[in-house]
Amino acid sequence: MHVVIGGCGRVGSYLAYMLEREGHTVAVIDKDPEAFENLWEGFSGKKVKGVVFDRDALIEAGIERADAFASVTSGDNSNIVSARLAKEYFHVPRVITRIYDPRRAEIYRRLRIPTVASVAWAGHRILSYISHGELDSEFQFGSGEVDLLRLDLPLHLAGRKAADLNVPGEVQVVTVVREGSARLAIPGTVLREGDILYVAVAKESQSKLERLLGLK
């Protein structure tokens, strides 16, 4: 894939590094040439000095052939304008943007642009660690409204069905990993000692999951 990244701060430079490690081609745009110093010496992608929502800068970065665009500058306005350009004008298949003000998330949702809200994400992770330390969050969806949790099956639940832990709209056992092999959980899946569960849970339902697991 070819990926264009708007913003070369800590997030943008780290994302560029990870994408190149995976074998993708990368172009990074930033209005401050000194920002490119955040990139590692071995960076082989394109560095474009310019404003992330400037069409000429985007074209120079290869937006017309891009498979994905990520806007991760320090400004919400720059991010939303560049994301809309990538999606609506250049028709990039995958567009994602960073936001600092979670209240703006609804604007992006209406535009069908996925977002990562730094403040909300960090807040949710810290809150989860303090309030629900036994639950290990692997991934968060949206702005942290839904968690994907990894947990070792409590011994007392061996022999029960995965469906016994499901609560419609709140808790859903997604995957069971058994002896290193993963399988999708179905209503008839019987849980065994040593199983690792991946469970999707609404943020406000984590306490309910703890009660179902016998952790409270």
C-alpha positions as CSV (number, residue, x, y, z in Angstrom):
1,M,0.0,0.0,0.0
2,H,0.9,3.6,-0.4
3,V,0.1,5.7,2.7
4,V,0.1,9.5,3.1
5,I,0.5,10.8,6.6
6,G,-0.4,14.4,7.4
7,G,1.7,15.6,10.3
8,C,5.2,14.4,11.4
9,G,5.1,14.7,15.2
10,R,5.5,11.8,17.5
11,V,2.4,10.0,16.2
12,G,3.0,10.6,12.5
13,S,6.7,9.6,12.7
14,Y,5.9,6.5,14.7
15,L,3.2,5.5,12.2
16,A,5.5,6.1,9.3
17,Y,8.1,3.8,11.0
18,M,5.6,1.0,11.6
19,L,4.2,1.2,8.1
20,E,7.6,1.0,6.5
21,R,8.5,-1.9,8.6
22,E,5.4,-3.7,7.2
23,G,6.6,-3.0,3.7
24,H,4.4,-0.1,2.7
25,T,5.5,3.0,0.9
26,V,5.0,6.2,2.9
27,A,4.9,10.0,2.3
28,V,4.8,12.4,5.2
29,I,3.6,16.0,5.0
30,D,4.4,18.8,7.5
31,K,4.6,22.5,7.3
32,D,7.7,22.6,9.6
33,P,10.8,21.1,8.0
34,E,12.3,20.5,11.4
35,A,9.5,18.0,12.1
36,F,11.1,15.6,9.7
37,E,13.9,15.2,12.3
38,N,11.4,13.0,14.2
39,L,11.9,10.4,11.4
40,W,14.6,7.8,11.8
41,E,17.8,7.8,9.7
42,G,16.6,4.9,7.6
43,F,13.3,6.5,6.5
44,S,13.1,5.9,2.7
45,G,9.7,7.6,2.1
46,K,8.9,11.0,0.7
47,K,9.0,14.2,2.9
48,V,6.8,16.9,1.7
49,K,7.0,20.4,3.2
50,G,3.6,22.0,3.1
51,V,0.2,22.4,4.7
52,V,-1.6,19.1,5.1
53,F,-4.8,20.3,3.4
54,D,-3.0,22.0,0.5
55,R,-3.9,20.0,-2.7
56,D,-0.5,20.5,-4.3
57,A,1.3,19.1,-1.2
58,L,-1.1,16.2,-1.1
59,I,-0.5,15.5,-4.8
60,E,3.3,15.7,-4.3
61,A,2.9,13.1,-1.6
62,G,1.1,10.8,-3.9
63,I,-2.4,11.2,-2.6
64,E,-3.9,10.3,-6.1
65,R,-2.5,6.8,-5.8
66,A,-2.8,6.4,-2.0
67,D,-4.5,3.5,-0.5
68,A,-4.8,5.3,2.9
69,F,-4.5,8.7,4.4
70,A,-4.0,9.5,8.1
71,S,-4.2,13.1,9.4
72,V,-2.4,13.3,12.7
73,T,-1.4,17.0,13.1
74,S,-1.8,18.9,16.4
75,G,-4.8,20.8,15.0
76,D,-8.4,19.5,14.7
77,N,-9.3,21.9,12.0
78,S,-6.3,20.9,9.8
79,N,-7.1,17.2,10.4
80,I,-10.7,17.5,9.4
81,V,-10.1,19.6,6.3
82,S,-7.3,17.3,5.0
83,A,-9.3,14.2,5.8
84,R,-12.3,15.5,3.9
85,L,-10.1,16.4,0.9
86,A,-8.6,12.9,0.9
87,K,-12.0,11.2,1.2
88,E,-14.2,13.4,-0.9
89,Y,-11.9,14.9,-3.5
90,F,-9.2,12.3,-4.0
91,H,-11.4,9.3,-3.1
92,V,-8.8,7.6,-0.9
93,P,-10.2,4.2,0.2
94,R,-9.1,4.5,3.8
95,V,-9.1,7.7,5.7
96,I,-8.6,8.1,9.5
97,T,-7.9,11.2,11.6
98,R,-6.8,12.2,15.0
99,I,-8.9,14.6,17.1
100,Y,-8.2,16.3,20.4
101,D,-11.7,17.5,21.2
102,P,-13.9,14.4,21.6
103,R,-17.0,16.6,21.2
104,R,-16.1,16.9,17.5
105,A,-16.3,13.1,17.0
106,E,-19.9,13.3,15.9
107,I,-18.9,15.6,13.0
108,Y,-16.5,13.0,11.8
109,R,-19.1,10.2,12.2
110,R,-21.5,12.1,10.0
111,L,-18.8,12.3,7.4
112,R,-18.0,8.6,7.9
113,I,-14.4,9.3,8.8
114,P,-13.0,7.1,11.6
115,T,-11.3,9.0,14.4
116,V,-8.8,8.5,17.2
117,A,-9.5,10.8,20.1
118,S,-6.3,11.1,22.1
119,V,-7.7,12.6,25.2
120,A,-10.7,10.3,25.3
121,W,-8.6,7.2,24.6
122,A,-6.1,7.9,27.3
123,G,-8.7,8.8,29.8
124,H,-10.7,5.6,29.1
125,R,-7.5,3.5,29.4
126,I,-6.5,5.0,32.7
127,L,-10.0,4.8,34.1
128,S,-10.2,1.1,33.0
129,Y,-6.9,0.3,34.7
130,I,-7.9,2.0,37.9
131,S,-11.5,0.7,38.1
132,H,-11.1,-2.7,36.3
133,G,-7.5,-3.7,36.7
134,E,-8.3,-7.4,36.2
135,L,-9.5,-6.7,32.6
136,D,-6.8,-6.4,30.0
137,S,-7.9,-4.1,27.2
138,E,-6.4,-5.1,23.8
139,F,-8.2,-2.6,21.6
140,Q,-10.8,0.2,21.8
141,F,-13.4,1.0,19.2
142,G,-14.7,4.5,18.4
143,S,-13.6,6.9,21.1
144,G,-13.4,4.1,23.7
145,E,-17.1,3.3,24.0
146,V,-16.4,-0.4,23.3
147,D,-13.4,-2.4,24.6
148,L,-12.0,-5.7,23.3
149,L,-10.7,-7.4,26.4
150,R,-8.3,-10.3,26.8
151,L,-8.8,-12.5,29.8
152,D,-7.8,-15.9,31.1
153,L,-10.9,-18.1,31.8
154,P,-11.5,-18.3,35.5
155,L,-11.3,-22.0,36.6
156,H,-14.9,-22.0,38.0
157,L,-16.2,-21.2,34.5
158,A,-14.7,-24.3,32.8
159,G,-17.5,-26.4,31.4
160,R,-19.8,-23.4,31.0
161,K,-20.9,-22.1,27.5
162,A,-19.5,-18.9,26.0
163,A,-23.1,-17.8,25.6
164,D,-23.5,-17.7,29.4
165,L,-21.3,-14.6,29.5
166,N,-23.1,-12.8,26.7
167,V,-25.4,-9.9,27.5
168,P,-27.1,-8.5,24.4
169,G,-25.9,-5.1,23.5
170,E,-23.4,-5.1,26.4
171,V,-21.1,-8.1,26.5
172,Q,-20.1,-10.5,23.7
173,V,-17.5,-13.3,23.7
174,V,-15.9,-13.0,20.3
175,T,-13.0,-15.4,20.2
176,V,-11.7,-18.4,22.2
177,V,-8.0,-19.2,22.0
178,R,-7.3,-22.8,23.0
179,E,-3.8,-24.4,23.0
180,G,-2.7,-21.6,20.7
181,S,-5.5,-22.0,18.2
182,A,-8.2,-19.3,17.8
183,R,-11.8,-20.0,17.0
184,L,-14.9,-17.7,16.8
185,A,-17.2,-18.2,19.7
186,I,-20.6,-19.6,18.9
187,P,-23.6,-20.0,21.3
188,G,-22.7,-23.7,21.8
189,T,-19.0,-23.2,22.5
190,V,-18.1,-25.0,25.7
191,L,-15.3,-23.3,27.7
192,R,-12.3,-25.3,29.0
193,E,-9.6,-24.8,31.6
194,G,-6.8,-22.8,30.1
195,D,-8.9,-21.0,27.5
196,I,-8.1,-17.4,26.7
197,L,-11.2,-15.3,25.9
198,Y,-11.5,-12.1,23.8
199,V,-14.6,-10.3,24.8
200,A,-16.2,-7.1,23.4
201,V,-17.8,-5.1,26.1
202,A,-19.5,-1.7,26.3
203,K,-17.5,0.7,28.5
204,E,-20.3,1.1,31.0
205,S,-20.8,-2.7,31.2
206,Q,-17.3,-3.7,32.5
207,S,-18.6,-4.0,36.1
208,K,-21.3,-6.4,34.8
209,L,-18.7,-8.5,33.1
210,E,-16.6,-8.7,36.2
211,R,-19.7,-10.0,38.1
212,L,-20.3,-12.6,35.4
213,L,-16.7,-13.7,35.7
214,G,-17.0,-13.8,39.5
215,L,-14.3,-11.1,39.9
216,K,-16.6,-9.0,42.1
